Amino acid sequence: MLAAARRMFTERGYDAATLRLIAREAGVDAGMVRHYFVDKAGLFRAAMELPIDPGAVIASLLAGDLESLGERLVRQFLTEWDRAGNSSAMVILVRSAMTHDESNRMLRQFITSQVLGRIAAAVDAPDRALRASLIGSQLVGLVVARYIVEVEPLASADPETVVAAVAPTVQRYLTGPIDLRLS
């Protein structure tokens, strides 16, 4: 099932790879896929060997107040990426998305539906989707600089130093003024 899921997610992207299609490719009933993985996001996490459930993490972060969400989001993000290490499936997935169109599409669709869409729904300001995508750009840029390219001194900086530097920008995207001429 996992091999079929990897193939289908890679070939068709996250949105178009349905549980039925993956089950058919694996030669099993769709109910069996649901039994083992619950839903498409669970199957994706297992197939891509993601160590966390981004949807559950975002849900727990969104349970707190919006005024400190930027700091909580960046701290949790760094905690998960630092724990994963540089050879993790998450790093490999981001690296492949930078050079492989299908991997890029799959990762973009997953992040958009499981992370950025949930953040956008929580934002109480104009242009929610733009604000969420700006947060995504900040965090993806942080991943590339700290974990992929390993730009110093960012790559070896204490996580709390990075939180102190990056969280205010993320918080501004959430609740502060932004120039909306882009929309």
DRENNUBA-48861 format. One line per field, with one value per residue (C-alpha): residue in three letters; x, y, z; residue number from 1. Coordinates in steps of 0.05 Angstrom, whole numbers. Example, Ala and Ser with C-alpha at 12.3 -4.5 7.8 and 13.67 -1.06 7.14 Angstrom:
<rs>
type = ALA:SER
px = 246:273
py = -90:-21
pz = 156:143
seq = 1:2
</rs>
This chain:
<rs>
type = MET:LEU:ALA:ALA:ALA:ARG:ARG:MET:PHE:THR:GLU:ARG:GLY:TYR:ASP:ALA:ALA:THR:LEU:ARG:LEU:ILE:ALA:ARG:GLU:ALA:GLY:VAL:ASP:ALA:GLY:MET:VAL:ARG:HIS:TYR:PHE:VAL:ASP:LYS:ALA:GLY:LEU:PHE:ARG:ALA:ALA:MET:GLU:LEU:PRO:ILE:ASP:PRO:GLY:ALA:VAL:ILE:ALA:SER:LEU:LEU:ALA:GLY:ASP:LEU:GLU:SER:LEU:GLY:GLU:ARG:LEU:VAL:ARG:GLN:PHE:LEU:THR:GLU:TRP:ASP:ARG:ALA:GLY:ASN:SER:SER:ALA:MET:VAL:ILE:LEU:VAL:ARG:SER:ALA:MET:THR:HIS:ASP:GLU:SER:ASN:ARG:MET:LEU:ARG:GLN:PHE:ILE:THR:SER:GLN:VAL:LEU:GLY:ARG:ILE:ALA:ALA:ALA:VAL:ASP:ALA:PRO:ASP:ARG:ALA:LEU:ARG:ALA:SER:LEU:ILE:GLY:SER:GLN:LEU:VAL:GLY:LEU:VAL:VAL:ALA:ARG:TYR:ILE:VAL:GLU:VAL:GLU:PRO:LEU:ALA:SER:ALA:ASP:PRO:GLU:THR:VAL:VAL:ALA:ALA:VAL:ALA:PRO:THR:VAL:GLN:ARG:TYR:LEU:THR:GLY:PRO:ILE:ASP:LEU:ARG:LEU:SER
px = 0:56:93:29:15:85:75:7:25:87:52:-14:0:-33:-101:-111:-85:-150:-154:-193:-140:-85:-123:-135:-61:-42:-93:-132:-200:-204:-232:-167:-128:-176:-168:-93:-84:-152:-150:-109:-67:-49:-30:12:49:63:83:130:153:135:149:91:19:22:-54:-55:4:-29:-95:-61:-24:-88:-121:-83:-91:-76:-32:24:13:73:121:87:88:162:183:143:170:242:230:204:257:315:289:284:356:387:376:302:247:224:291:292:221:238:302:266:211:263:285:228:162:118:149:140:67:54:88:54:-15:-4:23:-33:-89:-61:-23:-34:-109:-118:-76:-115:-180:-155:-132:-180:-155:-162:-129:-124:-96:-42:-22:-19:24:71:79:92:146:179:180:201:257:278:280:322:371:378:370:383:436:459:475:516:506:432:444:477:440:405:331:309:352:317:249:264:285:233:170:155:153:107:63:59:35:-18:-45:-7:-10:15:18:-40:-24:-3:-74
py = 0:49:36:47:110:138:124:156:217:228:216:252:299:300:326:277:215:188:132:90:100:82:21:-2:7:-33:-87:-79:-52:22:3:-32:33:71:18:25:99:131:183:209:254:194:153:210:217:142:139:198:175:242:236:282:296:368:375:354:400:459:444:444:509:543:525:581:656:687:741:691:642:667:649:582:565:580:545:482:484:488:434:385:400:398:332:303:316:330:261:258:243:315:343:293:312:387:374:333:386:437:398:351:380:323:325:400:395:340:378:444:411:376:439:481:435:410:470:537:528:516:577:620:598:621:690:746:797:814:770:708:664:715:720:644:638:691:650:589:627:648:577:544:595:578:504:516:562:525:451:444:496:502:576:597:624:607:532:526:582:566:553:607:658:638:641:711:734:701:698:773:770:710:745:807:764:735:797:859:907:883:919:888:917:846:820
pz = 0:17:-48:-87:-47:-61:-135:-139:-97:-140:-207:-193:-135:-67:-90:-148:-112:-82:-31:-82:-135:-87:-62:-134:-150:-88:-104:-39:-18:-1:67:83:68:114:168:170:154:171:116:58:102:146:86:59:126:127:53:60:129:161:236:255:237:213:217:290:307:273:308:376:360:337:403:437:428:360:391:408:351:312:368:382:308:297:362:345:274:297:349:297:245:295:322:252:233:165:136:153:104:112:88:31:11:10:-29:-81:-86:-105:-167:-185:-212:-186:-117:-116:-135:-83:-27:-45:-46:20:55:26:49:115:142:106:96:170:188:138:170:238:215:231:181:107:55:98:43:26:99:106:43:69:133:89:50:115:142:77:70:141:123:62:96:162:142:67:48:121:118:179:230:221:214:282:318:383:368:417:379:314:348:373:304:260:304:301:225:226:278:234:177:223:257:236:178:111:45:7:-61:-81:-78
seq = 1:2:3:4:5:6:7:8:9:10:11:12:13:14:15:16:17:18:19:20:21:22:23:24:25:26:27:28:29:30:31:32:33:34:35:36:37:38:39:40:41:42:43:44:45:46:47:48:49:50:51:52:53:54:55:56:57:58:59:60:61:62:63:64:65:66:67:68:69:70:71:72:73:74:75:76:77:78:79:80:81:82:83:84:85:86:87:88:89:90:91:92:93:94:95:96:97:98:99:100:101:102:103:104:105:106:107:108:109:110:111:112:113:114:115:116:117:118:119:120:121:122:123:124:125:126:127:128:129:130:131:132:133:134:135:136:137:138:139:140:141:142:143:144:145:146:147:148:149:150:151:152:153:154:155:156:157:158:159:160:161:162:163:164:165:166:167:168:169:170:171:172:173:174:175:176:177:178:179:180:181:182:183
</rs>
